[in-house]
Amino acid sequence: MADISVKIFDMELENPVMPAAGPTVKDGQAAHEAKEGGAGAIVTKTISVEAADVPRPNMAQTKSGFMNSELWSELSPKQWLEKEYPEVVKTELPVIAGIGYSADEIKKLAKQVEPFADALELSTHYLGDDTSPVVESIKAAKSVVDIPVMVKLSPQVDITTFAEAAEEAGADGIVLINSFGPTLDIDLKTGKPLMGSEDGYGWLSGEAIFSLALRCVYQAVAAVDIPVIAVGGISSGEDAVKMIMAGAEAVQVCTEAIINGAHVYGRIAEEIDKYLEKNGYSNLEEIRGLAQNNSPEEANFKTIPPTVDEEACIGCGICVKSCVYNAIEINGDNIAVIDQDSCEGCGLCITRCDFDALRL
């Protein structure tokens, strides 16, 4: 087995997979379920100074992924402090406590939550251009606690600008991304929006936002020297590995756990381990930041047709259907053949091949 443990600040994690702040960590019992499911740490659902009044319905699986109009915790801070946090601590896993949303609210909550947490995760869900609300929230938390403070960023801000501002303000780490939106979906039977929010809007999460999240993580890692934790559309070990290759220290999972249950944390961790073993890596440090190191210095404008591994190709024809340049055909031996003159090197066929038969 490979070593998939990670150390973030003073927190020792057996694996880099943890829940993201959301419904799957809504209380102490859910935290224990996450531990049993294989999580390496616990991130608690974000609380604010008052319990949230959440519109219903507030979650839906959609064609593009998953949509929600969730807010912060429906439980009061009093209940968290008296019952839920003490129960979370009993998991004996590292605890990252989510709090929000304004600087004043965060300052009030941070000191109260500190005895139960190894680190704080600040949620502001700020979408504007001015970094000051995020900066002020970080400074507010740092002024009253001695534990590490991380801030969660939205994909709808300039990632480099906000990441750098967070680091300069004293943030110990960055978590990204929040869900994307607002978005809308409609029930075909009723013609009504799926979400029960006032305007019917929600926020997109799940597999649909993975590539967006990966880009944001990649950008943040390049911009700052503090740890980055990745969240957004992660549903497999391969997704987690890509995030770590982009430079993430660890990953958080929410939508996949909502849909398929808490066991996904352990399953993703096992898939990470299998990837490392299969590819000759002994630990996560050997892949962390690989994408940063392999970043292209300039765009490539040369047409490079893919090559065909004839032993791997089964002649399924998916590449033929996908080629808008009509540059691929299946020959008499049931093997894909590339017309070098017609191929434009777009690369689509490579990503569609399930048998790793097409390569650059």
VEXDREN-74857 format. One record per residue (C-alpha): residue in one letter; z, y, x. Coordinates in nm, 3 decimals. Layout:
<node res="A" c3="Z" c2="Y" c1="X"/>
...
//
This chain:
<node res="M" c3="0.000" c2="0.000" c1="0.000"/>
<node res="A" c3="-0.069" c2="0.357" c1="0.107"/>
<node res="D" c3="0.203" c2="0.618" c1="0.121"/>
<node res="I" c3="0.157" c2="0.841" c1="-0.186"/>
<node res="S" c3="0.492" c2="1.019" c1="-0.159"/>
<node res="V" c3="0.500" c2="1.397" c1="-0.130"/>
<node res="K" c3="0.756" c2="1.658" c1="-0.038"/>
<node res="I" c3="0.740" c2="1.992" c1="-0.217"/>
<node res="F" c3="1.005" c2="2.237" c1="-0.100"/>
<node res="D" c3="1.318" c2="2.015" c1="-0.083"/>
<node res="M" c3="1.192" c2="1.783" c1="-0.357"/>
<node res="E" c3="1.105" c2="1.427" c1="-0.256"/>
<node res="L" c3="0.854" c2="1.266" c1="-0.495"/>
<node res="E" c3="0.762" c2="0.898" c1="-0.480"/>
<node res="N" c3="0.418" c2="0.993" c1="-0.609"/>
<node res="P" c3="0.237" c2="1.322" c1="-0.675"/>
<node res="V" c3="0.196" c2="1.278" c1="-1.053"/>
<node res="M" c3="0.418" c2="1.463" c1="-1.299"/>
<node res="P" c3="0.396" c2="1.579" c1="-1.659"/>
<node res="A" c3="0.280" c2="1.932" c1="-1.726"/>
<node res="A" c3="0.501" c2="2.159" c1="-1.935"/>
<node res="G" c3="0.413" c2="2.064" c1="-2.293"/>
<node res="P" c3="0.482" c2="1.829" c1="-2.584"/>
<node res="T" c3="0.520" c2="1.520" c1="-2.365"/>
<node res="V" c3="0.834" c2="1.673" c1="-2.209"/>
<node res="K" c3="0.966" c2="1.835" c1="-2.525"/>
<node res="D" c3="1.327" c2="1.720" c1="-2.472"/>
<node res="G" c3="1.558" c2="1.501" c1="-2.264"/>
<node res="Q" c3="1.445" c2="1.175" c1="-2.420"/>
<node res="A" c3="1.082" c2="1.256" c1="-2.347"/>
<node res="A" c3="1.177" c2="1.320" c1="-1.983"/>
<node res="H" c3="1.319" c2="0.967" c1="-1.960"/>
<node res="E" c3="0.998" c2="0.829" c1="-2.113"/>
<node res="A" c3="0.800" c2="1.013" c1="-1.846"/>
<node res="K" c3="1.017" c2="0.857" c1="-1.577"/>
<node res="E" c3="0.969" c2="0.510" c1="-1.724"/>
<node res="G" c3="0.596" c2="0.583" c1="-1.734"/>
<node res="G" c3="0.591" c2="0.638" c1="-1.360"/>
<node res="A" c3="0.619" c2="1.016" c1="-1.314"/>
<node res="G" c3="0.720" c2="1.135" c1="-0.967"/>
<node res="A" c3="0.902" c2="1.441" c1="-1.104"/>
<node res="I" c3="0.981" c2="1.606" c1="-1.436"/>
<node res="V" c3="0.845" c2="1.941" c1="-1.552"/>
<node res="T" c3="1.019" c2="2.051" c1="-1.870"/>
<node res="K" c3="0.850" c2="2.220" c1="-2.163"/>
<node res="T" c3="0.859" c2="2.596" c1="-2.126"/>
<node res="I" c3="1.147" c2="2.768" c1="-2.303"/>
<node res="S" c3="1.187" c2="3.133" c1="-2.394"/>
<node res="V" c3="1.479" c2="3.337" c1="-2.522"/>
<node res="E" c3="1.419" c2="3.211" c1="-2.875"/>
<node res="A" c3="1.282" c2="2.887" c1="-3.015"/>
<node res="A" c3="0.911" c2="2.899" c1="-3.097"/>
<node res="D" c3="0.784" c2="2.890" c1="-3.453"/>
<node res="V" c3="0.477" c2="2.675" c1="-3.395"/>
<node res="P" c3="0.187" c2="2.681" c1="-3.645"/>
<node res="R" c3="0.076" c2="2.352" c1="-3.797"/>
<node res="P" c3="-0.149" c2="2.169" c1="-3.741"/>
<node res="N" c3="-0.147" c2="2.255" c1="-3.372"/>
<node res="M" c3="-0.322" c2="1.970" c1="-3.188"/>
<node res="A" c3="-0.661" c2="1.807" c1="-3.233"/>
<node res="Q" c3="-0.899" c2="1.587" c1="-3.041"/>
<node res="T" c3="-1.240" c2="1.753" c1="-3.041"/>
<node res="K" c3="-1.591" c2="1.673" c1="-2.923"/>
<node res="S" c3="-1.536" c2="1.883" c1="-2.614"/>
<node res="G" c3="-1.191" c2="1.751" c1="-2.531"/>
<node res="F" c3="-0.860" c2="1.856" c1="-2.683"/>
<node res="M" c3="-0.746" c2="2.172" c1="-2.856"/>
<node res="N" c3="-0.401" c2="2.306" c1="-2.930"/>
<node res="S" c3="-0.223" c2="2.608" c1="-3.069"/>
<node res="E" c3="0.106" c2="2.501" c1="-2.914"/>
<node res="L" c3="0.358" c2="2.760" c1="-2.802"/>
<node res="W" c3="0.676" c2="2.727" c1="-2.601"/>
<node res="S" c3="0.961" c2="2.493" c1="-2.695"/>
<node res="E" c3="1.062" c2="2.465" c1="-3.058"/>
<node res="L" c3="1.419" c2="2.406" c1="-2.936"/>
<node res="S" c3="1.655" c2="2.693" c1="-2.868"/>
<node res="P" c3="1.773" c2="2.780" c1="-2.517"/>
<node res="K" c3="2.124" c2="2.689" c1="-2.631"/>
<node res="Q" c3="2.014" c2="2.334" c1="-2.716"/>
<node res="W" c3="1.831" c2="2.300" c1="-2.385"/>
<node res="L" c3="2.129" c2="2.423" c1="-2.186"/>
<node res="E" c3="2.387" c2="2.215" c1="-2.373"/>
<node res="K" c3="2.193" c2="1.895" c1="-2.441"/>
<node res="E" c3="1.838" c2="1.862" c1="-2.311"/>
<node res="Y" c3="1.866" c2="1.978" c1="-1.949"/>
<node res="P" c3="2.175" c2="1.762" c1="-1.882"/>
<node res="E" c3="1.978" c2="1.466" c1="-2.018"/>
<node res="V" c3="1.676" c2="1.552" c1="-1.802"/>
<node res="V" c3="1.896" c2="1.561" c1="-1.492"/>
<node res="K" c3="2.003" c2="1.202" c1="-1.567"/>
<node res="T" c3="1.650" c2="1.085" c1="-1.485"/>
<node res="E" c3="1.747" c2="1.146" c1="-1.119"/>
<node res="L" c3="1.395" c2="1.275" c1="-1.056"/>
<node res="P" c3="1.321" c2="1.623" c1="-0.918"/>
<node res="V" c3="1.326" c2="1.873" c1="-1.205"/>
<node res="I" c3="1.097" c2="2.174" c1="-1.241"/>
<node res="A" c3="1.211" c2="2.386" c1="-1.535"/>
<node res="G" c3="0.952" c2="2.583" c1="-1.728"/>
<node res="I" c3="1.056" c2="2.929" c1="-1.850"/>
<node res="G" c3="0.870" c2="3.231" c1="-1.991"/>
<node res="Y" c3="0.729" c2="3.475" c1="-2.072"/>
<node res="S" c3="0.808" c2="3.839" c1="-1.991"/>
<node res="A" c3="0.994" c2="3.953" c1="-1.681"/>
<node res="D" c3="1.302" c2="4.045" c1="-1.889"/>
<node res="E" c3="1.304" c2="3.708" c1="-2.065"/>
<node res="I" c3="1.255" c2="3.520" c1="-1.741"/>
<node res="K" c3="1.534" c2="3.711" c1="-1.568"/>
<node res="K" c3="1.771" c2="3.628" c1="-1.853"/>
<node res="L" c3="1.685" c2="3.259" c1="-1.854"/>
<node res="A" c3="1.639" c2="3.185" c1="-1.484"/>
<node res="K" c3="2.005" c2="3.201" c1="-1.385"/>
<node res="Q" c3="2.110" c2="2.994" c1="-1.686"/>
<node res="V" c3="1.857" c2="2.722" c1="-1.610"/>
<node res="E" c3="1.912" c2="2.712" c1="-1.233"/>
<node res="P" c3="2.203" c2="2.460" c1="-1.231"/>
<node res="F" c3="1.974" c2="2.198" c1="-1.387"/>
<node res="A" c3="1.658" c2="2.257" c1="-1.184"/>
<node res="D" c3="1.521" c2="2.202" c1="-0.835"/>
<node res="A" c3="1.255" c2="2.467" c1="-0.896"/>
<node res="L" c3="1.131" c2="2.700" c1="-1.167"/>
<node res="E" c3="0.782" c2="2.723" c1="-1.316"/>
<node res="L" c3="0.714" c2="3.063" c1="-1.471"/>
<node res="S" c3="0.464" c2="3.077" c1="-1.754"/>
<node res="T" c3="0.320" c2="3.415" c1="-1.848"/>
<node res="H" c3="-0.018" c2="3.310" c1="-1.995"/>
<node res="Y" c3="-0.139" c2="3.653" c1="-1.892"/>
<node res="L" c3="-0.514" c2="3.713" c1="-1.932"/>
<node res="G" c3="-0.567" c2="4.071" c1="-1.814"/>
<node res="D" c3="-0.679" c2="4.226" c1="-1.485"/>
<node res="D" c3="-0.348" c2="4.390" c1="-1.392"/>
<node res="T" c3="-0.135" c2="4.159" c1="-1.178"/>
<node res="S" c3="0.188" c2="4.351" c1="-1.242"/>
<node res="P" c3="0.317" c2="4.139" c1="-1.535"/>
<node res="V" c3="0.293" c2="3.826" c1="-1.318"/>
<node res="V" c3="0.435" c2="4.004" c1="-1.013"/>
<node res="E" c3="0.725" c2="4.146" c1="-1.214"/>
<node res="S" c3="0.806" c2="3.803" c1="-1.358"/>
<node res="I" c3="0.820" c2="3.650" c1="-1.010"/>
<node res="K" c3="1.040" c2="3.928" c1="-0.876"/>
<node res="A" c3="1.268" c2="3.901" c1="-1.178"/>
<node res="A" c3="1.325" c2="3.530" c1="-1.121"/>
<node res="K" c3="1.361" c2="3.561" c1="-0.745"/>
<node res="S" c3="1.625" c2="3.832" c1="-0.790"/>
<node res="V" c3="1.867" c2="3.597" c1="-0.968"/>
<node res="V" c3="1.804" c2="3.243" c1="-0.836"/>
<node res="D" c3="1.810" c2="3.068" c1="-0.501"/>
<node res="I" c3="1.578" c2="2.780" c1="-0.591"/>
<node res="P" c3="1.197" c2="2.789" c1="-0.542"/>
<node res="V" c3="0.998" c2="2.985" c1="-0.799"/>
<node res="M" c3="0.642" c2="2.890" c1="-0.891"/>
<node res="V" c3="0.413" c2="3.075" c1="-1.128"/>
<node res="K" c3="0.149" c2="2.924" c1="-1.354"/>
<node res="L" c3="-0.186" c2="3.104" c1="-1.373"/>
<node res="S" c3="-0.452" c2="3.116" c1="-1.641"/>
<node res="P" c3="-0.814" c2="3.034" c1="-1.555"/>
<node res="Q" c3="-0.914" c2="3.362" c1="-1.717"/>
<node res="V" c3="-0.792" c2="3.582" c1="-1.435"/>
<node res="D" c3="-0.934" c2="3.646" c1="-1.091"/>
<node res="I" c3="-0.772" c2="3.351" c1="-0.917"/>
<node res="T" c3="-0.786" c2="3.487" c1="-0.564"/>
<node res="T" c3="-0.644" c2="3.826" c1="-0.664"/>
<node res="F" c3="-0.362" c2="3.680" c1="-0.871"/>
<node res="A" c3="-0.277" c2="3.405" c1="-0.624"/>
<node res="E" c3="-0.251" c2="3.654" c1="-0.340"/>
<node res="A" c3="-0.044" c2="3.890" c1="-0.554"/>
<node res="A" c3="0.190" c2="3.607" c1="-0.649"/>
<node res="E" c3="0.240" c2="3.508" c1="-0.286"/>
<node res="E" c3="0.303" c2="3.868" c1="-0.185"/>
<node res="A" c3="0.556" c2="3.905" c1="-0.468"/>
<node res="G" c3="0.756" c2="3.615" c1="-0.325"/>
<node res="A" c3="0.635" c2="3.318" c1="-0.526"/>
<node res="D" c3="0.709" c2="2.990" c1="-0.350"/>
<node res="G" c3="0.421" c2="2.809" c1="-0.515"/>
<node res="I" c3="0.140" c2="2.834" c1="-0.769"/>
<node res="V" c3="0.059" c2="2.606" c1="-1.061"/>
<node res="L" c3="-0.283" c2="2.622" c1="-1.224"/>
<node res="I" c3="-0.439" c2="2.615" c1="-1.471"/>
<node res="N" c3="-0.317" c2="2.688" c1="-1.822"/>
<node res="S" c3="-0.538" c2="2.580" c1="-2.111"/>
<node res="F" c3="-0.856" c2="2.780" c1="-2.170"/>
<node res="G" c3="-0.941" c2="2.994" c1="-2.467"/>
<node res="P" c3="-0.916" c2="3.099" c1="-2.730"/>
<node res="T" c3="-1.142" c2="2.834" c1="-2.881"/>
<node res="L" c3="-1.236" c2="2.724" c1="-3.230"/>
<node res="D" c3="-1.325" c2="2.402" c1="-3.408"/>
<node res="I" c3="-1.386" c2="2.344" c1="-3.779"/>
<node res="D" c3="-1.309" c2="2.055" c1="-4.014"/>
<node res="L" c3="-1.643" c2="1.946" c1="-4.163"/>
<node res="K" c3="-1.474" c2="1.818" c1="-4.479"/>
<node res="T" c3="-1.294" c2="2.140" c1="-4.567"/>
<node res="G" c3="-1.473" c2="2.409" c1="-4.368"/>
<node res="K" c3="-1.137" c2="2.526" c1="-4.239"/>
<node res="P" c3="-1.036" c2="2.573" c1="-3.875"/>
<node res="L" c3="-0.858" c2="2.271" c1="-3.729"/>
<node res="M" c3="-0.569" c2="2.480" c1="-3.603"/>
<node res="G" c3="-0.304" c2="2.626" c1="-3.830"/>
<node res="S" c3="-0.270" c2="2.947" c1="-3.629"/>
<node res="E" c3="-0.315" c2="3.282" c1="-3.799"/>
<node res="D" c3="-0.675" c2="3.321" c1="-3.684"/>
<node res="G" c3="-0.749" c2="2.948" c1="-3.663"/>
<node res="Y" c3="-0.797" c2="2.969" c1="-3.287"/>
<node res="G" c3="-0.656" c2="2.732" c1="-3.029"/>
<node res="W" c3="-0.674" c2="2.658" c1="-2.658"/>
<node res="L" c3="-0.891" c2="2.400" c1="-2.485"/>
<node res="S" c3="-0.743" c2="2.136" c1="-2.255"/>
<node res="G" c3="-0.819" c2="1.782" c1="-2.143"/>
<node res="E" c3="-1.124" c2="1.648" c1="-1.962"/>
<node res="A" c3="-1.343" c2="1.937" c1="-2.077"/>
<node res="I" c3="-1.163" c2="2.181" c1="-1.845"/>
<node res="F" c3="-1.130" c2="1.959" c1="-1.537"/>
<node res="S" c3="-1.414" c2="2.116" c1="-1.339"/>
<node res="L" c3="-1.283" c2="2.462" c1="-1.424"/>
<node res="A" c3="-0.935" c2="2.365" c1="-1.307"/>
<node res="L" c3="-1.071" c2="2.208" c1="-0.989"/>
<node res="R" c3="-1.254" c2="2.528" c1="-0.898"/>
<node res="C" c3="-0.942" c2="2.737" c1="-0.962"/>
<node res="V" c3="-0.727" c2="2.509" c1="-0.747"/>
<node res="Y" c3="-0.986" c2="2.515" c1="-0.470"/>
<node res="Q" c3="-0.994" c2="2.896" c1="-0.482"/>
<node res="A" c3="-0.616" c2="2.934" c1="-0.485"/>
<node res="V" c3="-0.565" c2="2.698" c1="-0.192"/>
<node res="A" c3="-0.814" c2="2.898" c1="0.013"/>
<node res="A" c3="-0.639" c2="3.224" c1="-0.074"/>
<node res="V" c3="-0.271" c2="3.148" c1="-0.007"/>
<node res="D" c3="-0.041" c2="2.958" c1="0.227"/>
<node res="I" c3="0.211" c2="2.848" c1="-0.037"/>
<node res="P" c3="0.190" c2="2.511" c1="-0.218"/>
<node res="V" c3="-0.050" c2="2.474" c1="-0.510"/>
<node res="I" c3="0.010" c2="2.224" c1="-0.790"/>
<node res="A" c3="-0.297" c2="2.128" c1="-0.993"/>
<node res="V" c3="-0.313" c2="2.085" c1="-1.368"/>
<node res="G" c3="-0.602" c2="2.079" c1="-1.611"/>
<node res="G" c3="-0.804" c2="1.784" c1="-1.740"/>
<node res="I" c3="-0.663" c2="1.524" c1="-1.500"/>
<node res="S" c3="-0.696" c2="1.182" c1="-1.661"/>
<node res="S" c3="-0.750" c2="0.940" c1="-1.371"/>
<node res="G" c3="-0.663" c2="0.870" c1="-1.010"/>
<node res="E" c3="-1.009" c2="0.993" c1="-0.911"/>
<node res="D" c3="-0.939" c2="1.327" c1="-1.077"/>
<node res="A" c3="-0.607" c2="1.353" c1="-0.893"/>
<node res="V" c3="-0.771" c2="1.266" c1="-0.562"/>
<node res="K" c3="-1.029" c2="1.542" c1="-0.613"/>
<node res="M" c3="-0.749" c2="1.792" c1="-0.677"/>
<node res="I" c3="-0.572" c2="1.683" c1="-0.360"/>
<node res="M" c3="-0.899" c2="1.701" c1="-0.166"/>
<node res="A" c3="-0.924" c2="2.058" c1="-0.295"/>
<node res="G" c3="-0.584" c2="2.116" c1="-0.134"/>
<node res="A" c3="-0.330" c2="2.055" c1="-0.412"/>
<node res="E" c3="0.012" c2="1.924" c1="-0.313"/>
<node res="A" c3="0.059" c2="1.738" c1="-0.641"/>
<node res="V" c3="-0.081" c2="1.716" c1="-0.994"/>
<node res="Q" c3="0.043" c2="1.762" c1="-1.348"/>
<node res="V" c3="-0.087" c2="1.575" c1="-1.652"/>
<node res="C" c3="-0.052" c2="1.671" c1="-2.018"/>
<node res="T" c3="-0.342" c2="1.593" c1="-2.253"/>
<node res="E" c3="-0.401" c2="1.242" c1="-2.115"/>
<node res="A" c3="-0.034" c2="1.160" c1="-2.173"/>
<node res="I" c3="-0.046" c2="1.303" c1="-2.526"/>
<node res="I" c3="-0.344" c2="1.085" c1="-2.613"/>
<node res="N" c3="-0.252" c2="0.763" c1="-2.432"/>
<node res="G" c3="0.122" c2="0.772" c1="-2.369"/>
<node res="A" c3="0.364" c2="0.824" c1="-2.083"/>
<node res="H" c3="0.246" c2="0.519" c1="-1.889"/>
<node res="V" c3="-0.054" c2="0.724" c1="-1.770"/>
<node res="Y" c3="0.157" c2="0.885" c1="-1.495"/>
<node res="G" c3="0.214" c2="0.551" c1="-1.327"/>
<node res="R" c3="-0.143" c2="0.439" c1="-1.390"/>
<node res="I" c3="-0.284" c2="0.752" c1="-1.224"/>
<node res="A" c3="-0.044" c2="0.705" c1="-0.929"/>
<node res="E" c3="-0.161" c2="0.345" c1="-0.888"/>
<node res="E" c3="-0.524" c2="0.454" c1="-0.897"/>
<node res="I" c3="-0.455" c2="0.710" c1="-0.624"/>
<node res="D" c3="-0.299" c2="0.435" c1="-0.413"/>
<node res="K" c3="-0.596" c2="0.204" c1="-0.470"/>
<node res="Y" c3="-0.841" c2="0.480" c1="-0.374"/>
<node res="L" c3="-0.658" c2="0.546" c1="-0.047"/>
<node res="E" c3="-0.646" c2="0.177" c1="0.042"/>
<node res="K" c3="-1.009" c2="0.113" c1="-0.046"/>
<node res="N" c3="-1.127" c2="0.404" c1="0.165"/>
<node res="G" c3="-0.907" c2="0.342" c1="0.467"/>
<node res="Y" c3="-0.654" c2="0.622" c1="0.420"/>
<node res="S" c3="-0.285" c2="0.560" c1="0.482"/>
<node res="N" c3="-0.137" c2="0.866" c1="0.310"/>
<node res="L" c3="-0.219" c2="1.173" c1="0.105"/>
<node res="E" c3="-0.216" c2="1.409" c1="0.402"/>
<node res="E" c3="-0.533" c2="1.244" c1="0.530"/>
<node res="I" c3="-0.729" c2="1.361" c1="0.224"/>
<node res="R" c3="-0.547" c2="1.683" c1="0.140"/>
<node res="G" c3="-0.782" c2="1.978" c1="0.180"/>
<node res="L" c3="-1.087" c2="1.772" c1="0.278"/>
<node res="A" c3="-1.304" c2="1.978" c1="0.045"/>
<node res="Q" c3="-1.181" c2="2.298" c1="0.208"/>
<node res="N" c3="-1.285" c2="2.162" c1="0.547"/>
<node res="N" c3="-1.624" c2="2.053" c1="0.415"/>
<node res="S" c3="-1.703" c2="2.374" c1="0.231"/>
<node res="P" c3="-2.069" c2="2.470" c1="0.280"/>
<node res="E" c3="-2.120" c2="2.790" c1="0.476"/>
<node res="E" c3="-2.437" c2="2.873" c1="0.287"/>
<node res="A" c3="-2.641" c2="2.748" c1="-0.005"/>
<node res="N" c3="-2.897" c2="2.474" c1="0.053"/>
<node res="F" c3="-3.247" c2="2.543" c1="-0.075"/>
<node res="K" c3="-3.420" c2="2.239" c1="0.076"/>
<node res="T" c3="-3.538" c2="1.963" c1="-0.155"/>
<node res="I" c3="-3.378" c2="1.638" c1="-0.050"/>
<node res="P" c3="-3.484" c2="1.337" c1="-0.261"/>
<node res="P" c3="-3.216" c2="1.068" c1="-0.297"/>
<node res="T" c3="-3.250" c2="0.727" c1="-0.136"/>
<node res="V" c3="-3.224" c2="0.402" c1="-0.331"/>
<node res="D" c3="-2.992" c2="0.117" c1="-0.233"/>
<node res="E" c3="-3.212" c2="-0.169" c1="-0.353"/>
<node res="E" c3="-2.926" c2="-0.420" c1="-0.338"/>
<node res="A" c3="-2.710" c2="-0.206" c1="-0.565"/>
<node res="C" c3="-2.983" c2="-0.102" c1="-0.811"/>
<node res="I" c3="-3.011" c2="-0.317" c1="-1.124"/>
<node res="G" c3="-3.303" c2="-0.130" c1="-1.279"/>
<node res="C" c3="-3.104" c2="-0.007" c1="-1.579"/>
<node res="G" c3="-3.334" c2="0.294" c1="-1.618"/>
<node res="I" c3="-3.067" c2="0.559" c1="-1.680"/>
<node res="C" c3="-3.202" c2="0.762" c1="-1.389"/>
<node res="V" c3="-3.553" c2="0.742" c1="-1.535"/>
<node res="K" c3="-3.438" c2="0.879" c1="-1.872"/>
<node res="S" c3="-3.249" c2="1.160" c1="-1.703"/>
<node res="C" c3="-3.526" c2="1.278" c1="-1.471"/>
<node res="V" c3="-3.688" c2="1.584" c1="-1.626"/>
<node res="Y" c3="-3.935" c2="1.590" c1="-1.332"/>
<node res="N" c3="-4.068" c2="1.240" c1="-1.407"/>
<node res="A" c3="-4.003" c2="1.149" c1="-1.043"/>
<node res="I" c3="-3.844" c2="0.806" c1="-1.097"/>
<node res="E" c3="-3.982" c2="0.479" c1="-1.224"/>
<node res="I" c3="-3.865" c2="0.117" c1="-1.226"/>
<node res="N" c3="-4.102" c2="-0.110" c1="-1.028"/>
<node res="G" c3="-4.194" c2="-0.474" c1="-1.084"/>
<node res="D" c3="-3.888" c2="-0.587" c1="-0.890"/>
<node res="N" c3="-3.664" c2="-0.396" c1="-1.131"/>
<node res="I" c3="-3.575" c2="-0.137" c1="-0.866"/>
<node res="A" c3="-3.581" c2="0.242" c1="-0.902"/>
<node res="V" c3="-3.851" c2="0.415" c1="-0.698"/>
<node res="I" c3="-3.844" c2="0.788" c1="-0.619"/>
<node res="D" c3="-4.169" c2="0.987" c1="-0.606"/>
<node res="Q" c3="-4.098" c2="1.207" c1="-0.305"/>
<node res="D" c3="-4.358" c2="1.467" c1="-0.409"/>
<node res="S" c3="-4.236" c2="1.505" c1="-0.768"/>
<node res="C" c3="-3.861" c2="1.497" c1="-0.697"/>
<node res="E" c3="-3.694" c2="1.840" c1="-0.698"/>
<node res="G" c3="-3.368" c2="1.716" c1="-0.548"/>
<node res="C" c3="-3.159" c2="1.829" c1="-0.848"/>
<node res="G" c3="-2.908" c2="1.546" c1="-0.792"/>
<node res="L" c3="-2.853" c2="1.456" c1="-1.159"/>
<node res="C" c3="-2.962" c2="1.094" c1="-1.116"/>
<node res="I" c3="-2.701" c2="1.041" c1="-0.845"/>
<node res="T" c3="-2.418" c2="1.151" c1="-1.071"/>
<node res="R" c3="-2.545" c2="0.937" c1="-1.361"/>
<node res="C" c3="-2.583" c2="0.612" c1="-1.165"/>
<node res="D" c3="-2.293" c2="0.375" c1="-1.241"/>
<node res="F" c3="-2.379" c2="0.142" c1="-0.952"/>
<node res="D" c3="-2.380" c2="0.381" c1="-0.655"/>
<node res="A" c3="-2.744" c2="0.292" c1="-0.600"/>
<node res="L" c3="-2.868" c2="0.649" c1="-0.551"/>
<node res="R" c3="-2.741" c2="0.857" c1="-0.262"/>
<node res="L" c3="-2.810" c2="1.169" c1="-0.063"/>
//
